[in-house]
Every structure is written in structure tokens, then in C-alpha cells.
């Protein structure tokens, strides 16, 4: 959970944007990243569950 908070801060706080060379995401971009990362996470978890049978 802390990683998500830090990612949000780095993405949206202006002084951290300067340090890390980031820019704000639109709501659609933010949701797209969230959905795609969730799909990858679930795929890896399913793969691990199948291999451990």
C-alpha cells in the first residue's frame, strides 16, 4: 500500500515531478495503468497457482 502512495505522490506533487521528471496522468491514463497492472498481477498469480498444484 505504501508503494501506491509513493507512486501517487511522485506523480502528482509538483516538486517531486521535477526531481523524478514525471508528469500528471489524466484520469483515463491512471485507470488504464491500474487495470493493466491488475491483469498482469492476476495472470502471474494464476500461473503460480497452476504450477503449485
mmCIF entry with sequence, helices, sheets and N, C-alpha, C, O atoms, coordinates in Angstrom:
data_MODEL
# 
_entry.id   MODEL 
# 
_entity.id                         1 
_entity.type                       polymer 
_entity.pdbx_number_of_molecules   1 
# 
_entity_poly.entity_id                      1 
_entity_poly.type                           'polypeptide(L)' 
_entity_poly.nstd_linkage                   no 
_entity_poly.nstd_monomer                   no 
_entity_poly.pdbx_seq_one_letter_code       
;(UNK)(UNK)(UNK)(UNK)(UNK)(UNK)(UNK)(UNK)(UNK)(UNK)(UNK)(UNK)(UNK)(UNK)(UNK)(UNK)
(UNK)(UNK)(UNK)(UNK)(UNK)(UNK)(UNK)(UNK)(UNK)(UNK)(UNK)(UNK)(UNK)(UNK)(UNK)(UNK)
(UNK)(UNK)(UNK)(UNK)(UNK)(UNK)(UNK)(UNK)(UNK)(UNK)(UNK)(UNK)(UNK)(UNK)(UNK)(UNK)
(UNK)(UNK)(UNK)(UNK)(UNK)
;
_entity_poly.pdbx_seq_one_letter_code_can   XXXXXXXXXXXXXXXXXXXXXXXXXXXXXXXXXXXXXXXXXXXXXXXXXXXXX 
_entity_poly.pdbx_strand_id                 A 
# 
loop_
_entity_poly_seq.entity_id 
_entity_poly_seq.num 
_entity_poly_seq.mon_id 
_entity_poly_seq.hetero 
1 1  UNK n 
1 2  UNK n 
1 3  UNK n 
1 4  UNK n 
1 5  UNK n 
1 6  UNK n 
1 7  UNK n 
1 8  UNK n 
1 9  UNK n 
1 10 UNK n 
1 11 UNK n 
1 12 UNK n 
1 13 UNK n 
1 14 UNK n 
1 15 UNK n 
1 16 UNK n 
1 17 UNK n 
1 18 UNK n 
1 19 UNK n 
1 20 UNK n 
1 21 UNK n 
1 22 UNK n 
1 23 UNK n 
1 24 UNK n 
1 25 UNK n 
1 26 UNK n 
1 27 UNK n 
1 28 UNK n 
1 29 UNK n 
1 30 UNK n 
1 31 UNK n 
1 32 UNK n 
1 33 UNK n 
1 34 UNK n 
1 35 UNK n 
1 36 UNK n 
1 37 UNK n 
1 38 UNK n 
1 39 UNK n 
1 40 UNK n 
1 41 UNK n 
1 42 UNK n 
1 43 UNK n 
1 44 UNK n 
1 45 UNK n 
1 46 UNK n 
1 47 UNK n 
1 48 UNK n 
1 49 UNK n 
1 50 UNK n 
1 51 UNK n 
1 52 UNK n 
1 53 UNK n 
# 
_struct_asym.id          A 
_struct_asym.entity_id   1 
# 
loop_
_struct_conf.conf_type_id 
_struct_conf.id 
_struct_conf.pdbx_PDB_helix_id 
_struct_conf.beg_label_comp_id 
_struct_conf.beg_label_asym_id 
_struct_conf.beg_label_seq_id 
_struct_conf.pdbx_beg_PDB_ins_code 
_struct_conf.end_label_comp_id 
_struct_conf.end_label_asym_id 
_struct_conf.end_label_seq_id 
_struct_conf.pdbx_end_PDB_ins_code 
_struct_conf.beg_auth_comp_id 
_struct_conf.beg_auth_asym_id 
_struct_conf.beg_auth_seq_id 
_struct_conf.end_auth_comp_id 
_struct_conf.end_auth_asym_id 
_struct_conf.end_auth_seq_id 
_struct_conf.pdbx_PDB_helix_class 
_struct_conf.details 
_struct_conf.pdbx_PDB_helix_length 
HELX_P HELX_P1 AA1 UNK A 2  ? UNK A 12 ? UNK A 2  UNK A 12 1 ? 11 
HELX_P HELX_P2 AA2 UNK A 14 ? UNK A 20 ? UNK A 14 UNK A 20 1 ? 7  
HELX_P HELX_P3 AA3 UNK A 27 ? UNK A 51 ? UNK A 27 UNK A 51 1 ? 25 
# 
_struct_conf_type.id          HELX_P 
_struct_conf_type.criteria    ? 
_struct_conf_type.reference   ? 
# 
loop_
_atom_site.group_PDB 
_atom_site.id 
_atom_site.type_symbol 
_atom_site.label_atom_id 
_atom_site.label_alt_id 
_atom_site.label_comp_id 
_atom_site.label_asym_id 
_atom_site.label_entity_id 
_atom_site.label_seq_id 
_atom_site.pdbx_PDB_ins_code 
_atom_site.Cartn_x 
_atom_site.Cartn_y 
_atom_site.Cartn_z 
_atom_site.occupancy 
_atom_site.B_iso_or_equiv 
_atom_site.pdbx_formal_charge 
_atom_site.auth_seq_id 
_atom_site.auth_comp_id 
_atom_site.auth_asym_id 
_atom_site.auth_atom_id 
_atom_site.pdbx_PDB_model_num 
ATOM 1   N N  . UNK A 1 1  ? 0.826  -1.203  0.000   1.00 0.00 ? 1  UNK A N  1 
ATOM 2   C CA . UNK A 1 1  ? 0.000  0.000   0.000   1.00 0.00 ? 1  UNK A CA 1 
ATOM 3   C C  . UNK A 1 1  ? 0.867  1.263   0.000   1.00 0.00 ? 1  UNK A C  1 
ATOM 4   O O  . UNK A 1 1  ? 0.514  2.268   -0.616  1.00 0.00 ? 1  UNK A O  1 
ATOM 5   N N  . UNK A 1 2  ? 1.994  1.200   0.691   1.00 0.00 ? 2  UNK A N  1 
ATOM 6   C CA . UNK A 1 2  ? 2.886  2.357   0.741   1.00 0.00 ? 2  UNK A CA 1 
ATOM 7   C C  . UNK A 1 2  ? 3.441  2.679   -0.646  1.00 0.00 ? 2  UNK A C  1 
ATOM 8   O O  . UNK A 1 2  ? 3.636  3.846   -0.986  1.00 0.00 ? 2  UNK A O  1 
ATOM 9   N N  . UNK A 1 3  ? 3.692  1.647   -1.439  1.00 0.00 ? 3  UNK A N  1 
ATOM 10  C CA . UNK A 1 3  ? 4.222  1.860   -2.787  1.00 0.00 ? 3  UNK A CA 1 
ATOM 11  C C  . UNK A 1 3  ? 3.232  2.664   -3.622  1.00 0.00 ? 3  UNK A C  1 
ATOM 12  O O  . UNK A 1 3  ? 3.623  3.563   -4.367  1.00 0.00 ? 3  UNK A O  1 
ATOM 13  N N  . UNK A 1 4  ? 1.947  2.335   -3.494  1.00 0.00 ? 4  UNK A N  1 
ATOM 14  C CA . UNK A 1 4  ? 0.920  3.060   -4.239  1.00 0.00 ? 4  UNK A CA 1 
ATOM 15  C C  . UNK A 1 4  ? 0.884  4.531   -3.817  1.00 0.00 ? 4  UNK A C  1 
ATOM 16  O O  . UNK A 1 4  ? 0.750  5.421   -4.656  1.00 0.00 ? 4  UNK A O  1 
ATOM 17  N N  . UNK A 1 5  ? 1.002  4.775   -2.528  1.00 0.00 ? 5  UNK A N  1 
ATOM 18  C CA . UNK A 1 5  ? 1.022  6.152   -2.021  1.00 0.00 ? 5  UNK A CA 1 
ATOM 19  C C  . UNK A 1 5  ? 2.216  6.918   -2.582  1.00 0.00 ? 5  UNK A C  1 
ATOM 20  O O  . UNK A 1 5  ? 2.067  8.042   -3.062  1.00 0.00 ? 5  UNK A O  1 
ATOM 21  N N  . UNK A 1 6  ? 3.400  6.311   -2.523  1.00 0.00 ? 6  UNK A N  1 
ATOM 22  C CA . UNK A 1 6  ? 4.593  6.982   -3.039  1.00 0.00 ? 6  UNK A CA 1 
ATOM 23  C C  . UNK A 1 6  ? 4.498  7.225   -4.540  1.00 0.00 ? 6  UNK A C  1 
ATOM 24  O O  . UNK A 1 6  ? 4.926  8.270   -5.030  1.00 0.00 ? 6  UNK A O  1 
ATOM 25  N N  . UNK A 1 7  ? 3.942  6.266   -5.268  1.00 0.00 ? 7  UNK A N  1 
ATOM 26  C CA . UNK A 1 7  ? 3.768  6.446   -6.710  1.00 0.00 ? 7  UNK A CA 1 
ATOM 27  C C  . UNK A 1 7  ? 2.841  7.624   -6.991  1.00 0.00 ? 7  UNK A C  1 
ATOM 28  O O  . UNK A 1 7  ? 3.101  8.430   -7.884  1.00 0.00 ? 7  UNK A O  1 
ATOM 29  N N  . UNK A 1 8  ? 1.762  7.717   -6.226  1.00 0.00 ? 8  UNK A N  1 
ATOM 30  C CA . UNK A 1 8  ? 0.823  8.823   -6.381  1.00 0.00 ? 8  UNK A CA 1 
ATOM 31  C C  . UNK A 1 8  ? 1.506  10.158  -6.081  1.00 0.00 ? 8  UNK A C  1 
ATOM 32  O O  . UNK A 1 8  ? 1.340  11.124  -6.825  1.00 0.00 ? 8  UNK A O  1 
ATOM 33  N N  . UNK A 1 9  ? 2.272  10.210  -4.991  1.00 0.00 ? 9  UNK A N  1 
ATOM 34  C CA . UNK A 1 9  ? 2.963  11.446  -4.617  1.00 0.00 ? 9  UNK A CA 1 
ATOM 35  C C  . UNK A 1 9  ? 3.977  11.867  -5.672  1.00 0.00 ? 9  UNK A C  1 
ATOM 36  O O  . UNK A 1 9  ? 4.054  13.042  -6.029  1.00 0.00 ? 9  UNK A O  1 
ATOM 37  N N  . UNK A 1 10 ? 4.755  10.908  -6.173  1.00 0.00 ? 10 UNK A N  1 
ATOM 38  C CA . UNK A 1 10 ? 5.754  11.219  -7.198  1.00 0.00 ? 10 UNK A CA 1 
ATOM 39  C C  . UNK A 1 10 ? 5.084  11.699  -8.477  1.00 0.00 ? 10 UNK A C  1 
ATOM 40  O O  . UNK A 1 10 ? 5.628  12.546  -9.185  1.00 0.00 ? 10 UNK A O  1 
ATOM 41  N N  . UNK A 1 11 ? 3.919  11.168  -8.770  1.00 0.00 ? 11 UNK A N  1 
ATOM 42  C CA . UNK A 1 11 ? 3.219  11.537  -9.999  1.00 0.00 ? 11 UNK A CA 1 
ATOM 43  C C  . UNK A 1 11 ? 2.540  12.898  -9.903  1.00 0.00 ? 11 UNK A C  1 
ATOM 44  O O  . UNK A 1 11 ? 2.452  13.609  -10.904 1.00 0.00 ? 11 UNK A O  1 
ATOM 45  N N  . UNK A 1 12 ? 2.059  13.275  -8.721  1.00 0.00 ? 12 UNK A N  1 
ATOM 46  C CA . UNK A 1 12 ? 1.205  14.471  -8.635  1.00 0.00 ? 12 UNK A CA 1 
ATOM 47  C C  . UNK A 1 12 ? 1.755  15.650  -7.841  1.00 0.00 ? 12 UNK A C  1 
ATOM 48  O O  . UNK A 1 12 ? 1.219  16.751  -7.968  1.00 0.00 ? 12 UNK A O  1 
ATOM 49  N N  . UNK A 1 13 ? 2.792  15.478  -7.033  1.00 0.00 ? 13 UNK A N  1 
ATOM 50  C CA . UNK A 1 13 ? 3.353  16.629  -6.316  1.00 0.00 ? 13 UNK A CA 1 
ATOM 51  C C  . UNK A 1 13 ? 4.365  17.346  -7.205  1.00 0.00 ? 13 UNK A C  1 
ATOM 52  O O  . UNK A 1 13 ? 5.334  16.742  -7.666  1.00 0.00 ? 13 UNK A O  1 
ATOM 53  N N  . UNK A 1 14 ? 4.134  18.636  -7.443  1.00 0.00 ? 14 UNK A N  1 
ATOM 54  C CA . UNK A 1 14 ? 4.980  19.372  -8.394  1.00 0.00 ? 14 UNK A CA 1 
ATOM 55  C C  . UNK A 1 14 ? 6.479  19.289  -8.101  1.00 0.00 ? 14 UNK A C  1 
ATOM 56  O O  . UNK A 1 14 ? 7.262  19.101  -9.032  1.00 0.00 ? 14 UNK A O  1 
ATOM 57  N N  . UNK A 1 15 ? 6.907  19.422  -6.846  1.00 0.00 ? 15 UNK A N  1 
ATOM 58  C CA . UNK A 1 15 ? 8.344  19.395  -6.577  1.00 0.00 ? 15 UNK A CA 1 
ATOM 59  C C  . UNK A 1 15 ? 8.929  18.001  -6.808  1.00 0.00 ? 15 UNK A C  1 
ATOM 60  O O  . UNK A 1 15 ? 10.098 17.883  -7.174  1.00 0.00 ? 15 UNK A O  1 
ATOM 61  N N  . UNK A 1 16 ? 8.141  16.948  -6.602  1.00 0.00 ? 16 UNK A N  1 
ATOM 62  C CA . UNK A 1 16 ? 8.621  15.593  -6.897  1.00 0.00 ? 16 UNK A CA 1 
ATOM 63  C C  . UNK A 1 16 ? 8.592  15.309  -8.395  1.00 0.00 ? 16 UNK A C  1 
ATOM 64  O O  . UNK A 1 16 ? 9.404  14.533  -8.899  1.00 0.00 ? 16 UNK A O  1 
ATOM 65  N N  . UNK A 1 17 ? 7.651  15.942  -9.110  1.00 0.00 ? 17 UNK A N  1 
ATOM 66  C CA . UNK A 1 17 ? 7.624  15.807  -10.568 1.00 0.00 ? 17 UNK A CA 1 
ATOM 67  C C  . UNK A 1 17 ? 8.927  16.339  -11.164 1.00 0.00 ? 17 UNK A C  1 
ATOM 68  O O  . UNK A 1 17 ? 9.459  15.771  -12.118 1.00 0.00 ? 17 UNK A O  1 
ATOM 69  N N  . UNK A 1 18 ? 9.429  17.421  -10.601 1.00 0.00 ? 18 UNK A N  1 
ATOM 70  C CA . UNK A 1 18 ? 10.676 17.999  -11.080 1.00 0.00 ? 18 UNK A CA 1 
ATOM 71  C C  . UNK A 1 18 ? 11.852 17.062  -10.799 1.00 0.00 ? 18 UNK A C  1 
ATOM 72  O O  . UNK A 1 18 ? 12.696 16.846  -11.669 1.00 0.00 ? 18 UNK A O  1 
ATOM 73  N N  . UNK A 1 19 ? 11.907 16.515  -9.604  1.00 0.00 ? 19 UNK A N  1 
ATOM 74  C CA . UNK A 1 19 ? 13.008 15.641  -9.209  1.00 0.00 ? 19 UNK A CA 1 
ATOM 75  C C  . UNK A 1 19 ? 13.017 14.358  -10.040 1.00 0.00 ? 19 UNK A C  1 
ATOM 76  O O  . UNK A 1 19 ? 14.073 13.926  -10.503 1.00 0.00 ? 19 UNK A O  1 
ATOM 77  N N  . UNK A 1 20 ? 11.846 13.747  -10.229 1.00 0.00 ? 20 UNK A N  1 
ATOM 78  C CA . UNK A 1 20 ? 11.757 12.452  -10.906 1.00 0.00 ? 20 UNK A CA 1 
ATOM 79  C C  . UNK A 1 20 ? 11.390 12.548  -12.391 1.00 0.00 ? 20 UNK A C  1 
ATOM 80  O O  . UNK A 1 20 ? 11.235 11.528  -13.062 1.00 0.00 ? 20 UNK A O  1 
ATOM 81  N N  . UNK A 1 21 ? 11.253 13.782  -12.901 1.00 0.00 ? 21 UNK A N  1 
ATOM 82  C CA . UNK A 1 21 ? 10.920 14.012  -14.315 1.00 0.00 ? 21 UNK A CA 1 
ATOM 83  C C  . UNK A 1 21 ? 9.638  13.273  -14.715 1.00 0.00 ? 21 UNK A C  1 
ATOM 84  O O  . UNK A 1 21 ? 9.606  12.562  -15.719 1.00 0.00 ? 21 UNK A O  1 
ATOM 85  N N  . UNK A 1 22 ? 8.592  13.454  -13.919 1.00 0.00 ? 22 UNK A N  1 
ATOM 86  C CA . UNK A 1 22 ? 7.292  12.851  -14.217 1.00 0.00 ? 22 UNK A CA 1 
ATOM 87  C C  . UNK A 1 22 ? 6.294  13.946  -14.557 1.00 0.00 ? 22 UNK A C  1 
ATOM 88  O O  . UNK A 1 22 ? 6.573  15.133  -14.386 1.00 0.00 ? 22 UNK A O  1 
ATOM 89  N N  . UNK A 1 23 ? 5.140  13.539  -15.036 1.00 0.00 ? 23 UNK A N  1 
ATOM 90  C CA . UNK A 1 23 ? 4.048  14.476  -15.264 1.00 0.00 ? 23 UNK A CA 1 
ATOM 91  C C  . UNK A 1 23 ? 2.742  13.805  -14.857 1.00 0.00 ? 23 UNK A C  1 
ATOM 92  O O  . UNK A 1 23 ? 2.640  12.579  -14.854 1.00 0.00 ? 23 UNK A O  1 
ATOM 93  N N  . UNK A 1 24 ? 1.763  14.602  -14.522 1.00 0.00 ? 24 UNK A N  1 
ATOM 94  C CA . UNK A 1 24 ? 0.483  14.088  -14.055 1.00 0.00 ? 24 UNK A CA 1 
ATOM 95  C C  . UNK A 1 24 ? -0.202 13.260  -15.129 1.00 0.00 ? 24 UNK A C  1 
ATOM 96  O O  . UNK A 1 24 ? -0.072 13.531  -16.322 1.00 0.00 ? 24 UNK A O  1 
ATOM 97  N N  . UNK A 1 25 ? -0.934 12.246  -14.684 1.00 0.00 ? 25 UNK A N  1 
ATOM 98  C CA . UNK A 1 25 ? -1.724 11.415  -15.585 1.00 0.00 ? 25 UNK A CA 1 
ATOM 99  C C  . UNK A 1 25 ? -3.170 11.892  -15.556 1.00 0.00 ? 25 UNK A C  1 
ATOM 100 O O  . UNK A 1 25 ? -3.667 12.356  -14.529 1.00 0.00 ? 25 UNK A O  1 
ATOM 101 N N  . UNK A 1 26 ? -3.827 11.773  -16.685 1.00 0.00 ? 26 UNK A N  1 
ATOM 102 C CA . UNK A 1 26 ? -5.263 12.045  -16.704 1.00 0.00 ? 26 UNK A CA 1 
ATOM 103 C C  . UNK A 1 26 ? -5.966 10.893  -15.996 1.00 0.00 ? 26 UNK A C  1 
ATOM 104 O O  . UNK A 1 26 ? -5.358 9.853   -15.745 1.00 0.00 ? 26 UNK A O  1 
ATOM 105 N N  . UNK A 1 27 ? -7.232 11.074  -15.679 1.00 0.00 ? 27 UNK A N  1 
ATOM 106 C CA . UNK A 1 27 ? -7.986 10.014  -15.010 1.00 0.00 ? 27 UNK A CA 1 
ATOM 107 C C  . UNK A 1 27 ? -8.014 8.759   -15.875 1.00 0.00 ? 27 UNK A C  1 
ATOM 108 O O  . UNK A 1 27 ? -7.871 7.652   -15.356 1.00 0.00 ? 27 UNK A O  1 
ATOM 109 N N  . UNK A 1 28 ? -8.195 8.913   -17.173 1.00 0.00 ? 28 UNK A N  1 
ATOM 110 C CA . UNK A 1 28 ? -8.242 7.757   -18.074 1.00 0.00 ? 28 UNK A CA 1 
ATOM 111 C C  . UNK A 1 28 ? -6.894 7.030   -18.098 1.00 0.00 ? 28 UNK A C  1 
ATOM 112 O O  . UNK A 1 28 ? -6.857 5.799   -18.072 1.00 0.00 ? 28 UNK A O  1 
ATOM 113 N N  . UNK A 1 29 ? -5.801 7.771   -18.145 1.00 0.00 ? 29 UNK A N  1 
ATOM 114 C CA . UNK A 1 29 ? -4.478 7.150   -18.128 1.00 0.00 ? 29 UNK A CA 1 
ATOM 115 C C  . UNK A 1 29 ? -4.241 6.413   -16.817 1.00 0.00 ? 29 UNK A C  1 
ATOM 116 O O  . UNK A 1 29 ? -3.706 5.304   -16.811 1.00 0.00 ? 29 UNK A O  1 
ATOM 117 N N  . UNK A 1 30 ? -4.639 7.029   -15.706 1.00 0.00 ? 30 UNK A N  1 
ATOM 118 C CA . UNK A 1 30 ? -4.466 6.428   -14.386 1.00 0.00 ? 30 UNK A CA 1 
ATOM 119 C C  . UNK A 1 30 ? -5.261 5.127   -14.288 1.00 0.00 ? 30 UNK A C  1 
ATOM 120 O O  . UNK A 1 30 ? -4.753 4.124   -13.786 1.00 0.00 ? 30 UNK A O  1 
ATOM 121 N N  . UNK A 1 31 ? -6.505 5.142   -14.766 1.00 0.00 ? 31 UNK A N  1 
ATOM 122 C CA . UNK A 1 31 ? -7.336 3.937   -14.745 1.00 0.00 ? 31 UNK A CA 1 
ATOM 123 C C  . UNK A 1 31 ? -6.782 2.849   -15.664 1.00 0.00 ? 31 UNK A C  1 
ATOM 124 O O  . UNK A 1 31 ? -6.823 1.667   -15.323 1.00 0.00 ? 31 UNK A O  1 
ATOM 125 N N  . UNK A 1 32 ? -6.268 3.244   -16.820 1.00 0.00 ? 32 UNK A N  1 
ATOM 126 C CA . UNK A 1 32 ? -5.686 2.281   -17.754 1.00 0.00 ? 32 UNK A CA 1 
ATOM 127 C C  . UNK A 1 32 ? -4.500 1.573   -17.123 1.00 0.00 ? 32 UNK A C  1 
ATOM 128 O O  . UNK A 1 32 ? -4.390 0.350   -17.208 1.00 0.00 ? 32 UNK A O  1 
ATOM 129 N N  . UNK A 1 33 ? -3.617 2.322   -16.494 1.00 0.00 ? 33 UNK A N  1 
ATOM 130 C CA . UNK A 1 33 ? -2.463 1.730   -15.816 1.00 0.00 ? 33 UNK A CA 1 
ATOM 131 C C  . UNK A 1 33 ? -2.930 0.787   -14.713 1.00 0.00 ? 33 UNK A C  1 
ATOM 132 O O  . UNK A 1 33 ? -2.389 -0.309  -14.566 1.00 0.00 ? 33 UNK A O  1 
ATOM 133 N N  . UNK A 1 34 ? -3.919 1.197   -13.944 1.00 0.00 ? 34 UNK A N  1 
ATOM 134 C CA . UNK A 1 34 ? -4.437 0.353   -12.874 1.00 0.00 ? 34 UNK A CA 1 
ATOM 135 C C  . UNK A 1 34 ? -5.032 -0.951  -13.370 1.00 0.00 ? 34 UNK A C  1 
ATOM 136 O O  . UNK A 1 34 ? -4.775 -2.014  -12.804 1.00 0.00 ? 34 UNK A O  1 
ATOM 137 N N  . UNK A 1 35 ? -5.824 -0.872  -14.424 1.00 0.00 ? 35 UNK A N  1 
ATOM 138 C CA . UNK A 1 35 ? -6.461 -2.072  -14.976 1.00 0.00 ? 35 UNK A CA 1 
ATOM 139 C C  . UNK A 1 35 ? -5.417 -3.010  -15.570 1.00 0.00 ? 35 UNK A C  1 
ATOM 140 O O  . UNK A 1 35 ? -5.449 -4.213  -15.311 1.00 0.00 ? 35 UNK A O  1 
ATOM 141 N N  . UNK A 1 36 ? -4.498 -2.477  -16.357 1.00 0.00 ? 36 UNK A N  1 
ATOM 142 C CA . UNK A 1 36 ? -3.494 -3.326  -16.995 1.00 0.00 ? 36 UNK A CA 1 
ATOM 143 C C  . UNK A 1 36 ? -2.557 -3.966  -15.976 1.00 0.00 ? 36 UNK A C  1 
ATOM 144 O O  . UNK A 1 36 ? -2.184 -5.129  -16.127 1.00 0.00 ? 36 UNK A O  1 
ATOM 145 N N  . UNK A 1 37 ? -2.174 -3.227  -14.947 1.00 0.00 ? 37 UNK A N  1 
ATOM 146 C CA . UNK A 1 37 ? -1.301 -3.818  -13.929 1.00 0.00 ? 37 UNK A CA 1 
ATOM 147 C C  . UNK A 1 37 ? -2.040 -4.881  -13.133 1.00 0.00 ? 37 UNK A C  1 
ATOM 148 O O  . UNK A 1 37 ? -1.431 -5.859  -12.701 1.00 0.00 ? 37 UNK A O  1 
ATOM 149 N N  . UNK A 1 38 ? -3.328 -4.711  -12.932 1.00 0.00 ? 38 UNK A N  1 
ATOM 150 C CA . UNK A 1 38 ? -4.131 -5.720  -12.242 1.00 0.00 ? 38 UNK A CA 1 
ATOM 151 C C  . UNK A 1 38 ? -4.231 -6.994  -13.079 1.00 0.00 ? 38 UNK A C  1 
ATOM 152 O O  . UNK A 1 38 ? -4.160 -8.099  -12.541 1.00 0.00 ? 38 UNK A O  1 
ATOM 153 N N  . UNK A 1 39 ? -4.394 -6.843  -14.372 1.00 0.00 ? 39 UNK A N  1 
ATOM 154 C CA . UNK A 1 39 ? -4.454 -8.009  -15.266 1.00 0.00 ? 39 UNK A CA 1 
ATOM 155 C C  . UNK A 1 39 ? -3.142 -8.786  -15.206 1.00 0.00 ? 39 UNK A C  1 
ATOM 156 O O  . UNK A 1 39 ? -3.155 -10.013 -15.116 1.00 0.00 ? 39 UNK A O  1 
ATOM 157 N N  . UNK A 1 40 ? -2.017 -8.087  -15.256 1.00 0.00 ? 40 UNK A N  1 
ATOM 158 C CA . UNK A 1 40 ? -0.711 -8.752  -15.181 1.00 0.00 ? 40 UNK A CA 1 
ATOM 159 C C  . UNK A 1 40 ? -0.550 -9.450  -13.836 1.00 0.00 ? 40 UNK A C  1 
ATOM 160 O O  . UNK A 1 40 ? -0.102 -10.596 -13.784 1.00 0.00 ? 40 UNK A O  1 
ATOM 161 N N  . UNK A 1 41 ? -0.907 -8.778  -12.761 1.00 0.00 ? 41 UNK A N  1 
ATOM 162 C CA . UNK A 1 41 ? -0.815 -9.375  -11.428 1.00 0.00 ? 41 UNK A CA 1 
ATOM 163 C C  . UNK A 1 41 ? -1.642 -10.647 -11.340 1.00 0.00 ? 41 UNK A C  1 
ATOM 164 O O  . UNK A 1 41 ? -1.157 -11.669 -10.853 1.00 0.00 ? 41 UNK A O  1 
ATOM 165 N N  . UNK A 1 42 ? -2.874 -10.598 -11.801 1.00 0.00 ? 42 UNK A N  1 
ATOM 166 C CA . UNK A 1 42 ? -3.743 -11.777 -11.752 1.00 0.00 ? 42 UNK A CA 1 
ATOM 167 C C  . UNK A 1 42 ? -3.204 -12.915 -12.617 1.00 0.00 ? 42 UNK A C  1 
ATOM 168 O O  . UNK A 1 42 ? -3.282 -14.079 -12.226 1.00 0.00 ? 42 UNK A O  1 
ATOM 169 N N  . UNK A 1 43 ? -2.664 -12.592 -13.770 1.00 0.00 ? 43 UNK A N  1 
ATOM 170 C CA . UNK A 1 43 ? -2.098 -13.621 -14.642 1.00 0.00 ? 43 UNK A CA 1 
ATOM 171 C C  . UNK A 1 43 ? -0.933 -14.324 -13.963 1.00 0.00 ? 43 UNK A C  1 
ATOM 172 O O  . UNK A 1 43 ? -0.820 -15.547 -14.049 1.00 0.00 ? 43 UNK A O  1 
ATOM 173 N N  . UNK A 1 44 ? -0.076 -13.585 -13.299 1.00 0.00 ? 44 UNK A N  1 
ATOM 174 C CA . UNK A 1 44 ? 1.061  -14.182 -12.595 1.00 0.00 ? 44 UNK A CA 1 
ATOM 175 C C  . UNK A 1 44 ? 0.578  -15.038 -11.432 1.00 0.00 ? 44 UNK A C  1 
ATOM 176 O O  . UNK A 1 44 ? 1.110  -16.125 -11.204 1.00 0.00 ? 44 UNK A O  1 
ATOM 177 N N  . UNK A 1 45 ? -0.417 -14.569 -10.697 1.00 0.00 ? 45 UNK A N  1 
ATOM 178 C CA . UNK A 1 45 ? -0.942 -15.341 -9.574  1.00 0.00 ? 45 UNK A CA 1 
ATOM 179 C C  . UNK A 1 45 ? -1.620 -16.632 -10.045 1.00 0.00 ? 45 UNK A C  1 
ATOM 180 O O  . UNK A 1 45 ? -1.499 -17.665 -9.386  1.00 0.00 ? 45 UNK A O  1 
ATOM 181 N N  . UNK A 1 46 ? -2.316 -16.585 -11.151 1.00 0.00 ? 46 UNK A N  1 
ATOM 182 C CA . UNK A 1 46 ? -2.945 -17.786 -11.710 1.00 0.00 ? 46 UNK A CA 1 
ATOM 183 C C  . UNK A 1 46 ? -1.867 -18.769 -12.155 1.00 0.00 ? 46 UNK A C  1 
ATOM 184 O O  . UNK A 1 46 ? -1.969 -19.970 -11.908 1.00 0.00 ? 46 UNK A O  1 
ATOM 185 N N  . UNK A 1 47 ? -0.843 -18.252 -12.809 1.00 0.00 ? 47 UNK A N  1 
ATOM 186 C CA . UNK A 1 47 ? 0.262  -19.115 -13.238 1.00 0.00 ? 47 UNK A CA 1 
ATOM 187 C C  . UNK A 1 47 ? 0.912  -19.812 -12.037 1.00 0.00 ? 47 UNK A C  1 
ATOM 188 O O  . UNK A 1 47 ? 1.184  -21.012 -12.085 1.00 0.00 ? 47 UNK A O  1 
ATOM 189 N N  . UNK A 1 48 ? 1.160  -19.061 -10.968 1.00 0.00 ? 48 UNK A N  1 
ATOM 190 C CA . UNK A 1 48 ? 1.755  -19.671 -9.772  1.00 0.00 ? 48 UNK A CA 1 
ATOM 191 C C  . UNK A 1 48 ? 0.849  -20.725 -9.172  1.00 0.00 ? 48 UNK A C  1 
ATOM 192 O O  . UNK A 1 48 ? 1.326  -21.773 -8.737  1.00 0.00 ? 48 UNK A O  1 
ATOM 193 N N  . UNK A 1 49 ? -0.441 -20.470 -9.140  1.00 0.00 ? 49 UNK A N  1 
ATOM 194 C CA . UNK A 1 49 ? -1.394 -21.437 -8.570  1.00 0.00 ? 49 UNK A CA 1 
ATOM 195 C C  . UNK A 1 49 ? -1.428 -22.720 -9.394  1.00 0.00 ? 49 UNK A C  1 
ATOM 196 O O  . UNK A 1 49 ? -1.511 -23.815 -8.839  1.00 0.00 ? 49 UNK A O  1 
ATOM 197 N N  . UNK A 1 50 ? -1.364 -22.587 -10.710 1.00 0.00 ? 50 UNK A N  1 
ATOM 198 C CA . UNK A 1 50 ? -1.393 -23.768 -11.594 1.00 0.00 ? 50 UNK A CA 1 
ATOM 199 C C  . UNK A 1 50 ? -0.109 -24.565 -11.441 1.00 0.00 ? 50 UNK A C  1 
ATOM 200 O O  . UNK A 1 50 ? -0.158 -25.795 -11.412 1.00 0.00 ? 50 UNK A O  1 
ATOM 201 N N  . UNK A 1 51 ? 1.029  -23.909 -11.342 1.00 0.00 ? 51 UNK A N  1 
ATOM 202 C CA . UNK A 1 51 ? 2.312  -24.592 -11.209 1.00 0.00 ? 51 UNK A CA 1 
ATOM 203 C C  . UNK A 1 51 ? 2.452  -25.310 -9.866  1.00 0.00 ? 51 UNK A C  1 
ATOM 204 O O  . UNK A 1 51 ? 3.135  -26.330 -9.775  1.00 0.00 ? 51 UNK A O  1 
ATOM 205 N N  . UNK A 1 52 ? 1.816  -24.786 -8.838  1.00 0.00 ? 52 UNK A N  1 
ATOM 206 C CA . UNK A 1 52 ? 1.948  -25.352 -7.494  1.00 0.00 ? 52 UNK A CA 1 
ATOM 207 C C  . UNK A 1 52 ? 0.937  -26.467 -7.208  1.00 0.00 ? 52 UNK A C  1 
ATOM 208 O O  . UNK A 1 52 ? 0.841  -26.920 -6.067  1.00 0.00 ? 52 UNK A O  1 
ATOM 209 N N  . UNK A 1 53 ? 0.202  -26.907 -8.186  1.00 0.00 ? 53 UNK A N  1 
ATOM 210 C CA . UNK A 1 53 ? -0.768 -27.993 -7.977  1.00 0.00 ? 53 UNK A CA 1 
ATOM 211 C C  . UNK A 1 53 ? -0.073 -29.313 -7.885  1.00 0.00 ? 53 UNK A C  1 
ATOM 212 O O  . UNK A 1 53 ? -0.725 -30.343 -7.710  1.00 0.00 ? 53 UNK A O  1 
# 
